[in-house]
Amino acid sequence: MRETPTWRIPFGIVCLFVALIIYAVIIARYAPAMIGRWNGLAQTVVYVVLGLIWLLPLRRFLIWMETGRWSAPPVVQTKEKAD
């Protein structure tokens, strides 16, 4: 566990917030023009997928905010002796 504060967490939160706003504005601006004439069920599926797509890079971004690396640190496995 980290004992000292780091600049990555507040910076990462601000960047995530800005990126989500930009993504939402782009989707709100261009998606209705592309799928506006589709039926409601098809539009719902598209908006659900677009609403979940931003989660794809989130894991690596949160790892970077916590560790400073873009990938997870290797897991060290310990072998326990059976008594």
N, C-alpha and C positions, 0 to 999 in steps of 0.2 A: 504494500500500500504506500502511496506517495505521501510524504510528510511535508513537503513544501509546495506552495501554489505554483502553478505554471500559467503562462500567457496563452497556451493553446486552447484551454477550455473556454474562456470568454470570447476569444477570437473565433473559435469554431462555432460557438452558438450564434454569434452575430452573422458569420458567413452562411450558416445553415438557414437562418431566418431570411436573409437577403436572397439566397438561392431559391428558397421555396416561394417567396413572393414573386420573383421573376418567372419561375416555372408556372405558377398559378395565373399570372397575367398572360403569359403566352398561350396557355391552354384556354383561358377564358376568351382570348381574342380570336384565336384561329380555329378552335375545335367546333364552335357552333356553325361556322361557315362551311365546314367540311361535312359535318354529320347532322346538320339541322333538319334535313328533310327525311331522315331515317325514322323508323318507328321508335316508340319509346323504349321498348325492351333492348333494341340494338344500341341505342344511345346510352342506356344505363350500363350495359356491359363495357362500352368504350370508356365511359367516365370512371367506372370502378377500376379498370385496368390503368388508366392514366392517373388515378388517385393513388394507386399502389406502386407505380413505377419509380417514384422518387425514393422508395425504400431500398432499392437495389444497391446503390453505392453507400448507404448509410452505415453499414457495419464497418467497412474500412475507414470511413471518416471518423467514427467513434473510437476505433482503435488508435488512429493517429492522435486524436485529442487526448487520449489517456496515456499513450506510450511514446509518441513522437515518431513511430514507424507506421508504414501503411499496411503492413501485414501483421498478423498475430504472432507473438513470440512462440517459439516451439514449446510444446508441452513436454515436461520432464516426467517420465513415468518411473515410479518407484516400485520395486518388487518387494513384497512382504514375504517373510519366511513363514511357512506353515509350521506350527509347533506340533 
